[in-house]
Amino acid sequence: MPSCSPLHGAVLRLSLAAAIALLPSLAAMAQPGPSARPPARSASAVAALSARSVAAASASQVAATVAGKGHAHGVMDKGQHPLSAAAIESATYDGGDLPAGQSALTAKVQILLDRSGVSPGVVDGWRGGMSESAIKAFQRRTGQPMTGRMDYVTWDHLQAYSAEAVTGTYTITEADAQGLVDRIPSDYAEKAAMSSQGYTSIIEKLGERFHMDEKFLAKMNPGVAFVPGSTISITKPAKPIKATVTRIIVDKETRRVAAYDAKGRMVADYPATVGSSDTPSPHGNHIVQAVALNPTYTYNPQRNFKQGKNDRILIVPPGPNGPVGNVWIDLSEPTYGIHGTATPSRLFVNQSHGCVRLTNWDAWELAHMVKANVTTVEFLDAGVSIADVTGVATAPVIAVANLASTISAIRPPVRSTSLSIRAATSVLPDVLPASGDTAMPEQTTPADGGEALSDALARAEALADEMLAQRARDSALERIPEAATVESQVLPPPGTAATPNL
């Protein structure tokens, strides 16, 4: 906990007193009109949480002004690196949008999104296009308004995936230093002359293994040499999802790829590079015909595009830095497919020659869930969204308990234990106030202005937490449909040639 000066403490107490004074009016405002949050929470809960956010945000902002440090989303301990593992673990949401730029809170949100089955692309701590698109996809999945902005409801849902630590440590091995190449040339003739399109450094290899941007991994470990024997801090991604995907929807405008099982449940959602204005992706519906892991790439200027003076067919060896990454999912539309990329942090910056590019790890995960001649791939027309074709735009908000149970059935836990919801239902009182019949904490004004203030705030927080936990407990009683049975599937052996548009 950060140390506070007497002036710092006084300002906090004044801010909290002002927030408590607003409780009755906030409750009154929440009662008559429709709540800004989805109907999963009562007006009383909204009022209580609004008061809590006013108190927390005001206190943090004033403290930052007085002390000259900190952020509305938390004040760092003295000497704590802003992107350290400790900063990411302790990051919490106190209202408003995610911090501008790069922050520990955004990194934590990205990790939780990744665990939920909604990929943010690389974990890099930056609030940007890919993170916003992932939040929108998560909100679509939970039936919320798709704003792409963080709010309390979204944060509450993400806590279903926070039971395990979001960071950890890893000791670099000798094997991590094997199979590296000096560089990856851009010329296809030079690529074809190489034995592998492998990683160029240990940090690149580990960044991909842990779903992290290389620069972000370096920032988490200032002054640490990425050599065998070094122990580094890393973020802990989820293990690959185990399910059978029968339908894939490609949204060109939002640049998201959503995967569904046979029962219409969303299994995963990924960011993607989808064609370009010069070489757009195909239209309509297609079928997955084959999958190749660690494929070679066939450059054919007569069939696809022509690069510089390279006018003959070339075979580029496999590797994660190859033209199609480490995966090729072949579609029934000739020369088109879904594949990996050598530049995962640039998915929303780069353009493709018509194919759908995912991060290597997302493409690898998806490749093990599709079925040849079964899985369909739909490319949506302009102006049509995934929400439009799946009918979830006005779906009711999914309970946190249901959400966690559903995803835990198809994604193995980060460690050996199962995911659990954050609501502490085991310590709830036997009797809770009836919904809609709960009185807000009374406002008292003691002579010394001390204990009653903290008591009132504690009652407000406890009331909101109890109602949210009760909601989660009630929702947990609902029947959760079982995940689709995973059927075994034989993938083509490594080295299968591909001749895609990219």
N, C-alpha and C positions, 0 to 999 in steps of 0.2 A: 504494500500500500504506500502511496506517496505521502511524504510528511507535509503537514499543513502549518502555515504560520498563523498567529492569532488573528490577523486581519483576514486571512483566507477563510478561517473558520467562521468569522463573523459574517462575512459576505454570504457564505453558504447558508447560514441560519436565516438570514434575512430573505434570501431567495426562496427557501423552503416555506417560510412563513407566508410569503406572498402567494405561493402555489396553493397552500392549504386553504387560504382565504377564498380561493377561486373554486373550491370543490362544489359548494351548493349551486353556484351559477352554472358550472360545467354540467352538473347532473340535470339541471332544468333544461339546458340547451339540448342535451342528448335525448330527452324524453319525447318532445312533441314531433320532431321531424324524423325522416329516415336516417339511419346511421350511415356514416361514411364508410364503415367497415362492412364486410359481408354479414349476413344474418346469423352467423355462428355465434356471435357474442351479443349479449343483451345491452341495452342502453346504459345500464348501471356499470357494467364492466367497461364499456367505452369511456364513461366519465371517469372512472377510477384510473384507468390506464392513461387517459389524457392528462389527468392531474400529475400522475407519476412522470410522464414525459416532460411536462412543463417544469416540474421541480428539477429533474435530472439535467435537462438541457440548459435551463437558466443557471443552475449552479455551476455546471461545467464551463459555460461560456464566460460567466463572470470570473470564475477562478482563473481561466486562461488569460483574461484581461489583466487581472491583478498580479498574477504570478509571472506573466509573460511567457507561458509555455502551455502545452496541452492542446486538446482538441475536444470538440463537442462529443466525440465518441470515446473519450477516456483520456486521462492524463498519464503519461508514461512515468515509470520510476526513473530516478536519476541514473544516468549512465546506461540506461537500457536502449539497445539499438532499435530503431523504429520498425525494422523488418526482421527482428530476431524471432526465434521459435517461441520464446516467452511472450513477446508482444502479440504474436498471432494467437497463441493459446488464450491469453487474457482479454483479447479484443471482444467488445460487446457492443450491441446496438442500443442507442439511446434516442432514436428518433431522427427524422429527416432522411435525406438521401445519403448514399455512401459518400465518404470524403472524396473531394476532387483529387486527381492525381493517383499516386501509389500509396497504399496504406495496408496495415496489418489486418484491419477489419475486412477490406475487400478480398484479401487473400483468404481469410477464413471463410467468407461467403462462397468463394470459388471452390474451395475444398468441399464444403457441405453440398453445394450444387452437384459436384462431380459424384459424390457418394449417393445422391438422390437419383442418379440416372440421367440427369440433365447436364451435359458437358459444357463447361465454360471455355473449352479449348485448353490453352495453357494456363496454369496457375502462375500469375505474375504480380498480383496485387494492384493492378491498374484498373480504375473504373473507366471502361471504354465500351466500344460497340459490341464485342463478344460477350462481355459480362452482362450488359444490358439485355442482349438477345437471350441469354441463358435465364435471366430473371423472368423475362416475359414468358419463356417456355415453361418455367416452373409454375408461374402464376396461371398459365393456361391449364396445366395439369391439375392444379388444385382448385380450379374454378373461380379464381380471383380476376378482377379487372387487370388486363395486361398492360400495365404502365411501364414496366421495365425498371421501376424505381423501388428501392427498398422501403418497406413499411413494417409495422408491427405484426400484421397477419403473416406476411411472407417470412419474417424472421422466426415467428413462432413455429411455422411449419418446418423450417430448416432445422430446428432443434431436434427433430425426430432422428437426425443423423449425427448428432453431436455427442453421443454416449462415449465414443472413443476419442482419444487424443488426436488432434488434427496434425500434429508434427511428431517427429521422432529423430533418431540418429541412425547413421549408417557408416560403417567402416569400409573404405574403398579397398578392393581386393586386387590381386595381380591379374585376375581374369578380366577385370574392368579395363585394364590397359591393353588387352589383346585385341587384334583385328582392326586397329585404327588405321586410317589412311591419312596421307599428308594434306590433301585438299580435294575438293570436288570441282572439276572444271565445268564451265558452262557449255563448251563445245561438245557435241555428241560424238564426234570422231575420237576425241580425247577420252570421253567417258567409256567408249567401247574398247579402248586399249587397256583399261584398268581391269584388275581381277575382282574388284568389289566396289560397291558404292557405299562403303561403311561409314561409321562415325569418324569425325576428324579429331575428337578429343574425348577425354574421360567425362568432362563436364557436360558435353553434348549428349553422351550416352546416358548419363545418370539423370539429366534433365528430362529426357524422354521417358525413362523408366518410372520416374516419379511424377510425370505429367506437369513438369515445371519448365518455365522459361529459363534459359541458361543464365541470363543476366540476373534474374531474380534469385536463382540458386547461389550465385556468387555473392549477392548482397546479403543473403541469409548467413553467409560464412565469410565475413571480412577477414582478410589476412590468412586464410586457410589455403594451403596448397592442395590441389586436387590430384594427389598421387597415392599409390597403394600404401595403406597403413594409416592414412588420415581419416579421422572420424568427423563427419559433417552432419549438420542439421538439414533435415528434409521435410517436405510435407508428405502426408500419408494418404495416397489416393485409394479409392475403393478397388476391390478385386473385380475382375470382369464379370459382367452380368451373364447368367446362365438362363437362357430362354429360347424359344423358337419364334422367329420373326416371320410373319406371313405378309406383312404390308409395310412398305416404306413410302413416305410422302416427302417430296422435295419442294420446299417453299423458296422459290428464287428470290423473292423480294426481301424476306427476312433472313435469308441465307441459313435456314435451319433444315435439318433432316430428321424426321420423326419416325420411329420404328414401333410397330404394333404387333401384338400376338393375334392368334386366331379368334380370340374373344373380344377383340377391339380395345384391349387395354394397352396404353402406351408403355413400352418397355424401356425405351431410351430416346434421347433427343440430342442431336449433335450440331455444332456450328460447321459451316462448310463454305468453300469457294464453289460457286455454281456458274460456270460458263463466263461469257463476257458479251459485250455488245457486238463485237466482230464475229465471235464464234459462240453463239448461244447454245445452251443445253437443249436436248430434245424436248418435244411436247408429248403430252398424253401418257398412256400407260404402257409399261414394259415389264419384262420378267427377268429375274436373275437366272442366268444360264450356267454359270460356273464361278468358282472361286479359286484364285491362285495365291498362295502364301509365298513371300519372298520371290516374286516373279522376275524374270528377265524382262527387258523392254525392247521391242523391235521398232526402230526408227525407220519409217518408210516414206520418203518424200513424195513418192508417186500416189500414195494413198491418203496421207495426212498433210501436215504442214511441212514446209521446207525451211531448214535453218542454215542461213549463210550459204556457203559453198558446198555443203554436204548434200550431194546428189545421189548417193547410193544407200542401199539398205545397210543398217548397222544394228548389231545386237549389244545392248548395254547390259552389263552384268547386274545381278541383284544386289540389294542393300537398302537400308533405311533412307539413304540420301539419293536413291535413284529417282527417275522421273515420275514413277507412280508409288514411291515409298515402298513399304514392305507388304502391301496387299493390293490385289486387283479383283474386284467383284464385277464380273462380266455381265452386260445387259444384252437383251435381245435386239436392241438397236445397234447395228454394226459399228464398231470402233468406240463405243461409249461404255463407260463404267463408273464405278465408285472406287476410289483408291486413296492411298495415303499421300503424305507430302513431306518434303525435306525441310519445309519452313513452317512449322505449326503456328508460330506466333503471328504469321502474316496471312492467315486465312481470309480475313476481312479486308486485306490490302491488295493481295494478288488477284489475278484473273486466270481462268483456265481456258483450255481450248475446247470447252464444251462438256467436259466430264465433271464429276462431283468429287471435290477433294475434301478429305477429313484429316484430322491428326492421325499419325500412324497408329496410336493406341486405340483411338475410336474406330478406325477402319478395321483393325485387328479384332476388336470386340464384336463389331457388326458382322464380320466375315464368318465368325463361329456361330452366329444365330440365324443366318439366312439359309434357305433351302433351294437348291437348284430346281428350276421348273415349277416352283411353288410360290416363292416370294415375289410379289408384284411391287413395282416401283412407279409411283405416280408423280409426274412433274406438273405442278399446278400452274394454271394460267395467271397472267398479271391481274392483280386485284383480287385474287382468291387466296385465302389463308388456310393454314392447317386447321384453325378453329372452325372455319366455315365448312370444311368437308368432313370434320369429325363430330360436329354438333356439340362442341363443348363451350361455345362462347357464353352461354347463359346457364351453364351447369352450376349446381349448388356447391358451396365450398366443401371440400373433402376434409373430414376430421383428421387431426394430426395422428391419432391412433391408427386409423385406417390406412393412411398414407405410409406410415412406417411399416405396418404389417405387410402391406402389399409389396413394397420394394424389397423388404428383407427376405421375401419368399423367392426372389429371383437373383438378388445380388448377395454373394457371401459377405460376411462381416469383415471389417478391416482386420480384426484380431480373431480370437477363437470364440468370442461371445457374440450373441445376437444383438441387433440394434434394438434400442428401447426408446420409448417416448420420454420426453423431458418432464411431463406433468407427474408430480409425486403423488399418485393416487393412494399409495400405501399409508400415507400419514395424514390423510384427510380426516376431519372430525366425522363422527358417526352421523350427525345431523347438520345439514346446511340450510341456510335461509331459502325459502321458496323463491323460484325465479320470478322477477318482477315485483317482489315484495320485500326488497332489501333496502334498509335505510342507510344513507351515507353516514360516515363518521361525523360525530358532532364536533363543531369548532369550539375550542376553549381558549381562553386567554389568561393564563396564570400570571401571577405577579412577577415572577422572575423570568417568564418567557422561555422556560427550559423544557422540562420533561414532557409536558402535555403536547408540545409541538411534535416531538419525535413519536409519541404515542399515537397521535392522530395520523401521521404519515404512515406509520407501521400498520395501523388498522386499514387505511386505504389500500396499501399494497397487498396485505393479507386477504382482504375481501376480493380483490381482482384475481389474485392467484388461486384462491379457493374456487371461484366460479369457473375459471378456465380449466382447472384440474378436474372439476366435476364434469364439465362438458366433455373433456377427453375420456374420462372414465365411462360415461354414458355411451359415447361413440364406440368405445372398444368392445361393447357388448354386441354390436352389429355383426352379422356374418360377413366374413371376408372370403371372396371366391378364391379357390386355389389357383396357383400359377399354372400356366400351360405346361404339360409334360414335355421335357426336353428329349427330342428324338436324336439318336445318333446319326451322324452324317459323315460321309467320306469326302474329304477335300482333295482336290488335285495336288499332286506332289510339288514341292518347291522346284522352281526353275521353269514352270510353265510359261511359255512366251505370250506376251500381250502386245497388241498393236493398237493402242488407244489414241484418242484425240488428246488426252490429258485434260 
